[in-house]
Amino acid sequence: MKVLVLGSGGREHALVWKLRQSTRVSDVVCAPGNGGISQEAECAPVDLKSVDSMVELANRLRPDLTVVGPEVPLMLGVVDEFRRREFPIFGPTKMAAQLESSKSFAKEFMQRHRIPTARYAICTSAHDIKTALPHFHTPIVVKADGLAAGKGVVIAQSKEDAATVAGDMLSGKMLGDAGHRVVLEEFLEGEELSFLVMSDGERVTPLVAARDHKRIGDGDTGPNTGGMGAYSTENIIDPKMRDWLVTHIARPVVAGMKAEGAEYQGILYCGLMMTARGPQVLEFNTRFGDPETQPILMRIDSDLVDALESSIHGRASEGEFKWSQDASVCVVLASAGYPGSYEAGKRIEGLAAAASVEGVKVFHAGTDFRDGAFYTSGGRVLGVTARDATLEGAVRRAYEAVANISFDGMQYRKDIAARALQQNSL
């Protein structure tokens, strides 16, 4: 069968890598792909901001299965258009994707269906901001309503800062259209957790949990990014907590969406804060996370194609995935200046040596391949991912591989999974 993957980042490289392992797959095309992906799959040009462009590509390729990586095509309704033309596609419809594309929709949905989340206020004017702020203690979380590539969340330390940030978002000068509505939210304390399930519209199948590292700097310092690394282990949550999350969050979301006429098929990513009063939903993503996908897919010991098809055809079950008990870790290597402005076109050295480290796969997020060499082309450049029987071993392997790689201005966090290792040693 021929599989089409839409996207061009580290998540898509991991999907291509895992899909190619299926004995049922003969061809994988990634559109538009990147330098690293081009070594493992055919890359095809496409405009991910144009449904017409994606439909045109599908008409030419006639894929047996399409997997949508990033959020923008889902928000634009690519799943609706592919289904209309009877192209099998994995992902939620435009209406269902509102859980990610509109934070205000997600908050109001959670309130309607009694899904645990932080207290909030939705603001569309300076007057709304002024009226809402007295009801919050500092710090205050300020979120742009729309898609902002992981950069639409600011933690304001004072009410004055919150008012300024919210005003800048509403004016459009900070994030453009993404900030035309703003959500103010209470600040929650605890450990963040990424909990993903696959849904066929009725049933849900949990994936293994992961923990992302959002801040740019060691010790969770500096601005938020799209993610600087992630890890996944067998004991990140126990079976009792996994069942609680399925019962009280994942299933109510899927049932609620169906009741509201927006049946949810695909991956539901629940970004959670594990607080003293229990798990609270920070956000939903309506697709695989990035970089969580890299360590999660490293732990799948079953055929990913079978699982994706069971979601599309309404037959998801508990036995959909077989998981390794190994731990996995992803360390993101980023360009200087990220998550702000950065320069591209830096030559990358040492990739072959990194790939030779046992248990390691280097996923490309923002690279070009030309004249026999790889060059940087994005803010997040590589996701060095390792698997080992223990978390300590996976971390050691990942950083051993990282030590072989270099490019001008390369930055990365040196403490991915450090807190978990510390807890393990207590």
Helices and strands as residue ranges (DSSP letters): E 2-7, H 10-19, E 27-32, G 37-39, E 42-43, H 51-61, E 65-68, H 71-76, H 78-84, E 89-90, H 98-101, H 103-112, E 120-123, H 126-132, G 133-135, E 140-144, E 153-156, H 159-171, G 176-179, E 182-186, E 191-200, E 204-206, E 211-212, E 215-217, E 221-224, E 229-232, H 239-245, I 246-250, H 251-259, E 265-275, E 278-285, H 293-298, H 304-312, G 318-320, E 327-334, H 351-355, E 360-364, E 367-370, E 373-376, E 380-388, H 391-402, H 418-425
